[in-house]
Amino acid sequence: MALLPTFSSTSNPFSLKNSMKPQFQSLVSKPTVCSKEPIPSMSELMASSLNQNMKLHLKTLGPFFRVTATSLATQQELGRAEGFIKLWFNERIIERILHLDSIKMRRETIGMERSIFGLGLFVGAVAIRHGYDSGCRKAELLSINDSDYYHSKLVRFYTRMGFKPVHEVTGSSIGDVPHLLIWGGRGTRMDANIEELLIKWGTRFKAQS
């Protein structure tokens, strides 16, 4: 991203596992597609990135994932997104949540930007689609607050992308302790509905692919 060449947060996913006992399988919440709006497939997202002179690659290991963007011209890595699929017990339902731990862009990508979101949107979209394919309804992230200047840019970026602030992690209350343990820093916790994100930008990616 032109304005956000590098941003990240550190997470501690505790002891998340990629498997569940059989008796809990029926309790796992799954997203329901009820909209007729276009939702870009993973193959369409990958194809649209080629028009930006880059190639996207998704790699998974259990619940963890990594999305990398590589320049077609130089074969150098331009950026990456990392995270994992989190299991969350909500009353008697087990939900899957896409936990976006970090998105990092190299400074060289500043000259590549061809949109208001640039490379970051393409990398993020593949991560979001992976969450959708994994049965996640919601995506979560932390706009890390290392400085007021970059923090405000991060919040604006994610807001325009479709995320909404849900909690300010300041470290000043007991309630912030779980957030600090998971994210490893202060910032603005933000959530988004995964299907809404894909619908929001679906037409754009389908047209480019």
Secondary structure, DSSP 8 states (H G I E B T S, - for coil): --S-SEEE-----TT--S---GGGGGGB--------S----HHHHHHHHHTTTEEEEEEEETTEEEEEEEETTT--EEEEEEEEEEEEEETTEEEEEEEEEEEEE-GGGGGG--SSSTHHHHHHHHHHHHHHHTT-SEEEEEEE-SSHHHHHHHHHHHHHHT-EEEEEE-S-SGGGHHHHHHHSS-EEEEEEEHHHHHHHHHHHHHHH-
